[in-house]
Structures are given as structure tokens and as C-alpha cells.
């Protein structure tokens, strides 16, 4: 599924729900004590096809983690599946096991799934962050964030020097209201 026009959050969430159903994610993750979908899906801030899934895996069961990665890769006919052991070596992202599963080029509209297998502390931390962010969002802040994300997500600097989290913080903490204001905010952070 490729697109050229701006994507609608509600349409993307509907697609995400169908993808979750198609790959049997709920059944695959049922043996775990807990899991949730965070990120833009949970905040109603979707601009592109990306899901962030956090799994409670206190025992850090590497074998089961690989089984889940394999099953999702096969069921979704993934173009690329990449595993990273980020346990104890946190450079980027949470402290845990990570699967990045791409169904194609996400900048051209293909789905990307990020699965994090976390211990209790990191899982609780991410669940609390997601809850706090959802509670702070208003109709106005969502609209501003969506406009900025739509303006930036296809740019090469996105996910390098500009992230969704940076956009959220700029709007919610620095009272950025427009794309132009965000561009000035980014320049001030990079200089």
C-alpha cells in the first residue's frame, strides 16, 4: 500500500488494527504477562504506517523473542527483519530485545513494526510515559503535532536529528504552535 497524500490518523489506526488481526499479534503475545501498543497509535498522532509494541518479558527469554520475530516476519511477508540485543548496552532506545520489522520502504507507505521486549522496570517506565503523554494531549495540541509530523516525517533528518518525541516536547513543553516555529526550535537545538 503506497500513498502520496496526507494520511489520516483514523484511517491509519483502522489499517493498523487490520494488520494486528492479520498477523495474529494478540495470540502471539498472549503468553506474555503484558503488552501494549504505544507511540503515535496510542496518542492518535499517526501520520505514517508505524507501530510501537512494548512486551513485558521479565525473564528476557531470547528464544521466545526470536520465535515471535520469526512468526511476524513470516506472517507479514516482511521485506526486512532486524534484531538488536539492547540489554545493558543502551545507546538508543529502551534496555531490552528489539525487533524492527519492515514490510517495505516506510517512507513510501509500507508498514514498520518496532517490538521491544522489556523487563518490568523498563516496561512500567514506557507504560507510564505513554499514559502521561496521552493525558497531556488536547485537540489543539494533537492538530499542531500532526501538522508538524506531516511536514517532517519524509525528510532525511527525521529519525536522525528530528524525532516524534522532539516534536511532542516542542509542542507540549515549549508551546510551539506552527511548522515555522518548530523549524526555529530545531535550529536553536542544533546550533
N, C-alpha and C positions, 0 to 999 in steps of 0.2 A: 504494500500500500504506500504509494508515494503521494505527496501533496505539494501544492505550490502556494495556496492561500493560507492565511492565518488559521490555525486550528482552534477550535472551541473547547474549553475545559470540559463541558458536559459530554461532548461527543467523544473526546479522548478517554474520559472515565468509563463511558459505555464500552468503547473498544477494549480498554484495559480489563474490564470485568469479563468480557468475552474471551480475552486471551487467558486470563486466570482460569476460567472454566475449561477452555480447550486443552490446556496443558495439565489440568488436574492439580493445580498448586495446593489447594486446600487439603486434598487427600495425601499428596506427597509430604506435606509439612505436619500432618495430623499427629505423628508420633512425638513431635517436639512439645515441650511444656507450654510454649507460647510463640507467637509470631504476629507481626503486623506489617502493613504497608504504610510507609512513612512518606516523606518528601512531598512533592507537588501534588500527588494523588490525594493525600490526606488533607492537604491545605486548600484544595480546589484552586490550584495555581498551575494547571497543566498547559504547556504550550507545545510540547513535543512528546513523542512516544517513549517514555522512560518510567520505569517502576523501581522504587527502592524498597526492598523487603528485608526486614530485620527478624532473625530467628534466634530464639533463646536456646543456646546449646552449652550449658554449663560444663559439660564434660569434654567439650571440644572434640567431638567424635569425627576425626578426619575421614574415616572410611564412609560413614553415613553421609557426610558432606559431599564426598565425591560421587556417591550414588545419586544424590539429589541433582548435582550438577550434570551428571550423565543423563539422567532421565529427562531433565528440562531441555538439554541440548538436543536429544533425540526427538522428543515430543514436539518441539517447536521448529525442528529443522534448522537449527541455528547456523548462521554463517560463521560465527566465531564464539568460542567459549574460553575464558581465561580465568585461571585460578591463581590466587595470591594468598600466601600464608603471612598474614599481617600480625600474627600473635607475638607480642613482645617487641615488635620492630615498627612501631607506629611512626610512619613518616607522613602518610596521607591516609585519612580515613580512620575508622574505628580499629580497635585492637581485637582482631578475630580472623576467621577464614572468610575469603571473599570469592564470589563467582561473578564475573561480568559476562553476560550472555547477550550477544548481538544477533539480531535476525537480518542484519544488513547495515547499510550506512544510515545511522540515526539522523544525521543532518539532512538526509533526503527522505525522511519519514519512516524509516524502519524502527521497530521496537528494540529497546535495550532494557535488560533486567539487571539490577545490581542486587545481589543477595549477600547479606552479612550474617555470619554465624557467630554469635557473641556469647560471652559469659554473662552471668546475672548482672554484674555491675554495669557493664557497657550496654546491655540490653535496657536496663532500667534508665540509664542516662539518656539513651536515644528516645525511649518512650516518653520520658518527662519533657525533653526538648520539643518533641513533636506536639505534645499536649499544650505546652506553654505558647508555642508559636501559633497554633490554631486558635487559642483563646485571645490572642492579641490582634488577630486579623479582623478587619471590618470590610464592609462592601467597598468603601473608598480605597483602603489600602490594597485590597485584592486587585482592584481595577488598575491602580498605579503599577503594582508589581507585574501584572500580566502585560501591560504596555511595555515596560522596560525589558522584561524577559523576551517578549516577541521581537523587540528591536535588537537584542544582543545574541540570542542563542545560536544563530548560524555563523556568527563571526569567529574567526580563528582564535581570538583571545579568550573566547568563552571556555570555561573549564581549565584555563591556564592561569590568567591573571584576573578573570572575572568569573564569579560563581553565582549560583542561585542564592546561596547563603549571604553573599555580599550584597545582593540586591535586596533581600529581605531586611537585612540590618540597616541598609541605607534608608529604606522607606520607613521602617518601624522605629529606628533609633535616631536617625539624622534628619528625619522629616523631609526627605527627598520626595518631590511630587511629580517630576516630569523626566522624560528621557534626557533632555538637555541638562537638567540638574544632576542626574546620575552621571552623565559624562564628565561634568566638572568634579563631582565627588571622586570618580575613578582617577582623574588626573591628579587630584590632591593626594590620594593614597599612593600613587605610583611615583610621585616626584620626591 
